[in-house]
Amino acid sequence: MPGAPGAPTIVTASAGEGSATLSWQAPSSTGSSAITSYTVTASPGGQSLTTSGPWLVATFDGLVDGTSYTFTVAATNAR
């Protein structure tokens, strides 16, 4: 039975007008099953989005200019 994938690495973000574009590298461990999506969550606010397939980039819209955000990226596999 496959396990959970590892964490994506080298997450970078580029700020835009009310938005941020994030990119990352796939985890070194997929948990013995293909990565099917990534979920990116913004804090504060808890806004999240999920990519489909193996996309390694996501753009958040609707962010508040001048606010500092922390983003987390989690991989999901086909387990």
N, C-alpha and C positions, 0 to 999 in steps of 0.2 A: 504494500500500500504506500503510495507517495506521501511525503510529508509536506509541510509548508515551505514555500520558497524563502530564501534569505532576503535581506533588505537591499533595495537598490542603493547604488553608491554615486558619489560625486554629483549631488543635486546642485544645479545652478539656477538662478532666477534673474531675469531681466525685467526691470520695471517699465511700464508704459503708462499712458494716461488712463488711470482707473483700472489698470490690468497688470498682470505679470505673466511672463512666459517662462515655464520651467522645463529643464531637460535633465536627464539622469542616465546612468548606465544600468543595464540589467544586472540583477544579483548574480554572484558567482555560483550560487546553488539554486537550482530551480525546484528542488524537492522531488527530483526524479519524474517530473511531469512538466509539460510545456507551460510557459507563462501565458495566461489568457487575457489579463488586463492589469492595469495599475490604478489605484485610487490615490488621489492627491487631495489633501485636506489643508485648509488655511486656518490659521489662528492669529488673531481673534476672529470670532464669527462662526467657525465650524463649517464654512462653506466647503463642499467637496465636489469633485468630479471624477468620473471613471473613464479611462480610455478603453477602447476595445482593441483586442489583438495586442501585438507586441510594440505599440507606439511608445517612444521614449521621450515624448514632448507633450506638454499640455499648456493651454492658455486660460487663465482665470480672468473673467471680466467682472465688472461691478464692484471692484475694490475701491476703497476710500483713499484718495490721494493724501499723502502726508502721514499715513498710518503704517507702522512697522508690522510686517506679517512674518510668521514662521510657517513653513510648509513642510508637511510630511508626505512621503511617498511609500506606498505599500504594494507589493506584488501579490497577485492571485494566480494560482496555477489550476490545472484541470482536474485536481484531485477530487 
